[in-house]
Amino acid sequence: MKKASYLIVFFISLFFTSCEEVVDVELDTAPPKLVIEAAITWQKGTPGNQQIIKLTTTTGYFQNVIPTVSGAVVSIKNSKNEQFNFIESPKKGQYVCTTFKPEIEENYTLTVVSGGNTYTASEILKSVAPITRLEQNNEGGITRKDIEVKAFYTDPGDAENYYLFKYTYSSKVTSTFYASEDKFYQGNEIFSSSDDDELKPGDQVEIVHYGISKSYYNYMNILVSIAGNNSGGPFQAPPATVKGNIINTTDKPNYPLGYFSLTETDSKKYTIE
């Protein structure tokens, strides 16, 4: 009987020892792709002259550092043929323009020359309806016990409008995003709302509304769905190969990741009471 007990202990120890064995997983690494973060945002009531475009590349799954891209030539032109040059800053991979001129419904064309390839995209700067008021609801959520913040705005009734909403919470590291179209509320007052069911008095919430194009709305719906609505944001490197509106005119199959967007924004901050 004692001998049987020793055998049981021996086999159990073998089992746990084998469980601690390190297994190396070999993952296929695809060639790096250029990632162009060209989100031009114009906050209501500001000049909007300073804008930043970031260039990086994709990297291996287990790599902690995202490679930046230096030495590129980056510019944007409007329909009047005015060119706005983006100069690389001391922070590698960031290209800055201090003379940009934002204009609602103006058509802009982005050009990036890097690594012997030329990348281009065109987009229209879209307006956003202003946030008119904020409202706190202490009976929100499924349980009717969660604190909820609503940001109201009145949608213009004379055109199709598309929106992106961003909520940032002082108690969380990441922000949440979701997109909306005015198909069912055109011309009416409507609201965006928070989605944090752990809000408590004293927490701060920052709300940003973006006016976006229909094509960017479609892109964001895909991106937010893949990211699970809890990523670092749509202006960072995509979590999967989602093709944006930027074309490689030199080598078309070798398209970059990212999206060239131009949006007017309105934002508010609120402290939970």
C-alpha positions in Angstrom: 0.0 0.0 0.0 2.8 2.3 1.0 4.6 1.4 -2.3 1.5 2.4 -4.3 1.3 5.8 -2.5 4.9 6.5 -3.5 4.1 5.7 -7.1 1.1 8.1 -7.1 3.3 10.9 -5.6 6.0 10.1 -8.2 3.6 10.4 -11.2 2.0 13.6 -9.8 5.4 15.2 -9.5 6.3 14.2 -13.1 3.0 15.8 -14.2 3.7 19.2 -12.6 7.3 19.1 -13.7 6.2 18.6 -17.3 3.7 21.5 -17.0 6.6 23.9 -16.2 8.4 23.1 -19.4 8.9 26.2 -21.6 7.5 25.8 -25.1 8.9 28.0 -27.8 6.2 29.0 -30.3 7.5 30.0 -33.7 5.3 32.6 -35.4 5.6 33.5 -39.0 6.7 37.2 -39.3 5.4 39.1 -42.3 7.5 41.8 -43.9 7.1 45.2 -42.1 4.3 47.4 -43.4 4.4 51.2 -43.2 1.8 52.6 -40.8 0.6 56.2 -41.5 -1.2 57.9 -38.7 -2.6 61.0 -40.5 -5.5 62.1 -38.4 -5.9 65.9 -38.9 -8.2 67.2 -36.1 -9.5 70.7 -35.7 -10.9 71.6 -32.3 -13.7 74.1 -32.6 -12.6 77.6 -31.7 -8.9 77.0 -32.3 -6.7 77.9 -35.3 -5.9 74.3 -36.0 -2.6 75.3 -37.6 -0.4 72.8 -35.8 -0.9 69.2 -36.9 1.2 66.0 -36.5 1.5 62.9 -38.7 3.3 59.8 -37.4 5.1 57.1 -39.4 5.9 53.7 -38.0 6.1 50.1 -39.2 4.5 46.9 -38.1 6.7 44.6 -36.1 6.8 41.1 -34.6 4.2 40.0 -32.1 6.6 39.7 -29.2 8.4 43.0 -29.9 7.7 45.8 -27.3 9.1 48.7 -29.3 7.3 50.0 -32.4 9.8 51.0 -35.1 9.6 54.7 -36.3 10.2 55.8 -39.8 12.6 58.7 -40.4 13.7 60.7 -43.5 10.3 60.8 -45.2 8.9 63.7 -47.1 5.4 64.5 -45.9 2.9 67.1 -47.2 -0.7 68.0 -47.6 -2.3 70.0 -50.4 -5.7 71.6 -50.6 -7.9 72.2 -53.7 -6.3 75.7 -54.1 -2.9 74.0 -54.5 -1.6 75.4 -51.2 0.9 73.0 -49.8 1.5 72.4 -46.1 4.8 70.7 -45.4 5.3 68.4 -42.4 8.9 68.5 -41.0 10.3 65.7 -38.9 10.7 66.7 -35.3 13.5 65.6 -32.9 11.1 62.9 -31.8 11.8 60.4 -34.7 8.8 59.4 -36.8 6.8 62.5 -35.9 6.3 65.1 -38.7 4.9 68.5 -37.7 3.3 71.3 -39.6 2.6 74.7 -37.9 1.0 76.4 -40.9 -2.0 74.2 -41.7 -5.2 75.9 -42.8 -8.4 73.9 -41.9 -11.5 74.6 -43.9 -14.8 72.8 -43.7 -15.7 70.8 -46.8 -12.3 71.5 -48.3 -10.6 68.6 -50.2 -7.1 67.8 -49.1 -4.5 65.4 -50.6 -1.8 63.7 -48.5 1.5 62.7 -50.0 4.2 60.6 -48.2 7.4 59.7 -49.9 9.4 57.0 -48.0 11.7 54.1 -48.8 11.4 54.8 -52.6 7.6 54.6 -52.5 5.0 57.3 -52.8 1.8 57.1 -50.8 -1.3 59.3 -51.4 -4.8 59.7 -50.2 -7.6 62.3 -50.5 -10.2 63.3 -48.0 -12.7 66.1 -47.1 -12.6 67.9 -43.8 -16.0 67.4 -42.1 -17.7 69.6 -39.6 -19.2 68.4 -36.2 -22.3 69.5 -34.4 -21.4 71.3 -31.1 -22.0 69.6 -27.8 -24.8 71.7 -26.2 -25.1 70.2 -22.8 -24.0 67.3 -20.5 -26.3 65.2 -18.3 -25.5 62.7 -15.5 -27.9 59.8 -15.1 -27.5 57.8 -11.9 -30.0 55.1 -13.0 -28.2 53.9 -16.1 -27.0 50.5 -17.4 -28.9 47.1 -17.3 -29.2 47.2 -13.5 -30.4 50.9 -13.5 -27.8 51.5 -10.8 -24.9 52.6 -12.9 -23.7 56.2 -13.4 -24.0 57.4 -17.0 -22.9 60.6 -18.7 -24.6 61.9 -21.8 -23.3 64.5 -24.2 -26.1 66.1 -26.2 -25.9 67.7 -29.7 -28.4 68.7 -32.4 -27.7 67.0 -35.7 -28.0 69.2 -38.8 -31.0 68.2 -40.9 -29.7 69.3 -44.3 -27.2 66.5 -44.9 -26.0 63.0 -44.0 -23.7 63.2 -41.1 -21.3 60.7 -39.5 -19.7 60.9 -36.1 -17.0 59.3 -34.0 -17.2 59.5 -30.2 -14.3 59.1 -27.8 -14.7 58.7 -24.0 -11.6 58.9 -21.8 -11.9 58.1 -18.0 -9.5 59.2 -15.3 -9.8 55.7 -13.7 -8.7 53.9 -16.9 -5.6 53.8 -19.1 -7.4 53.3 -22.4 -10.1 55.3 -24.2 -13.3 53.9 -25.8 -14.6 54.8 -29.3 -17.7 54.2 -31.3 -19.1 55.5 -34.5 -22.6 56.7 -35.4 -24.6 57.9 -38.4 -27.6 60.2 -38.4 -29.9 57.9 -40.5 -32.5 57.6 -37.7 -32.2 60.9 -36.0 -31.4 63.4 -38.7 -32.2 67.0 -37.7 -33.0 66.0 -34.1 -31.3 66.4 -30.7 -29.4 63.2 -29.8 -26.6 62.2 -27.5 -23.5 60.1 -27.1 -23.1 58.3 -23.8 -20.4 56.8 -21.5 -19.9 53.0 -21.3 -18.0 52.6 -18.0 -20.2 50.8 -15.5 -17.7 51.6 -12.6 -18.0 55.4 -12.6 -18.1 56.9 -9.2 -18.3 60.5 -7.7 -15.0 62.3 -8.3 -14.1 60.5 -11.5 -13.4 62.7 -14.5 -14.7 62.0 -18.0 -13.4 63.6 -21.2 -15.7 63.5 -24.2 -14.7 64.2 -27.8 -17.1 64.3 -30.8 -15.6 64.0 -34.3 -17.3 64.9 -37.6 -16.2 62.2 -40.1 -16.8 61.2 -43.7 -18.9 58.2 -44.7 -15.8 56.2 -45.8 -14.0 56.9 -42.5 -17.2 55.9 -40.6 -17.1 52.5 -42.4 -13.4 52.1 -41.7 -13.9 52.9 -38.0 -16.8 50.4 -37.6 -14.5 47.6 -38.8 -11.5 48.8 -36.7 -13.5 49.3 -33.5 -15.1 45.9 -34.0 -11.7 44.2 -34.3 -10.2 46.1 -31.4 -13.1 45.2 -29.1 -13.8 48.9 -28.5 -11.1 49.0 -25.9 -7.8 49.7 -27.7 -5.4 52.6 -27.5 -7.4 54.3 -30.2 -8.0 54.5 -34.0 -5.1 56.9 -34.4 -2.6 54.3 -33.3 -1.3 51.3 -35.2 -4.2 49.0 -36.3 -4.5 45.7 -34.4 -5.0 43.8 -37.7 -4.5 44.4 -41.4 -7.4 46.8 -42.1 -6.9 48.5 -45.4 -7.5 52.3 -45.2 -7.7 55.0 -47.9 -4.0 55.5 -48.5 -2.6 54.1 -51.7 1.0 53.2 -52.7 1.2 54.6 -56.2 4.7 53.1 -56.7 3.9 49.5 -55.7 0.1 49.2 -55.3 0.0 45.7 -53.7 2.3 47.0 -51.0 -0.3 49.3 -49.4 0.3 50.9 -46.0 -1.9 50.7 -42.9 -3.6 53.7 -41.4 -6.1 56.3 -42.6 -5.9 59.9 -43.8 -8.8 61.7 -42.1 -9.7 65.3 -41.5 -12.3 66.1 -38.8 -13.6 69.0 -36.8 -14.0 68.1 -33.1 -15.8 69.4 -30.1 -14.9 68.3 -26.5 -16.1 68.6 -23.0 -14.8 67.5 -19.6 -17.1 66.4 -16.8 -16.6 65.4 -13.1 -19.0 62.9 -11.7 -21.1 64.3 -8.9 
